[in-house]
Amino acid sequence: MIALGCILQKRGWFQDSFGNDLSKLIQSATPALAVLPILVN
């Protein structure tokens, strides 16, 4: 996955702000993913 990301970055598939956008998405989704197993059981 990391190698694929590096290759796609070099080919210009991602904008410069992609890293920041992805970080914000992960930070907002992580708490929901942590609570989900509790709600399912």
C-alpha positions as CSV (number, residue, x, y, z in Angstrom):
1,M,0.0,0.0,0.0
2,I,2.8,2.4,0.9
3,A,4.6,1.6,-2.4
4,L,1.5,2.1,-4.4
5,G,0.9,5.5,-2.7
6,C,4.4,6.6,-3.5
7,I,4.1,5.6,-7.1
8,L,0.7,7.3,-7.5
9,Q,2.1,10.5,-5.8
10,K,5.0,10.6,-8.2
11,R,2.6,10.3,-11.1
12,G,0.6,13.2,-9.9
13,W,-2.6,11.4,-8.9
14,F,-2.8,13.3,-5.6
15,Q,-2.9,17.0,-4.9
16,D,-0.5,18.6,-2.4
17,S,-3.3,18.9,0.2
18,F,-4.2,15.2,0.0
19,G,-2.1,14.3,3.1
20,N,-3.8,16.9,5.2
21,D,-7.3,15.9,4.0
22,L,-6.6,12.3,4.6
23,S,-5.4,13.0,8.1
24,K,-8.5,15.0,8.9
25,L,-10.7,12.1,7.6
26,I,-8.9,9.6,9.7
27,Q,-9.1,11.7,12.8
28,S,-12.8,12.1,12.4
29,A,-13.5,8.5,11.6
30,T,-11.4,6.8,14.3
31,P,-13.7,7.6,17.3
32,A,-16.7,6.3,15.4
33,L,-14.8,3.1,14.5
34,A,-13.8,2.6,18.1
35,V,-17.4,2.9,19.4
36,L,-18.9,0.7,16.6
37,P,-17.9,-2.7,18.2
38,I,-19.4,-1.7,21.5
39,L,-22.8,-0.8,19.8
40,V,-22.8,-4.0,17.8
41,N,-22.4,-6.3,20.8
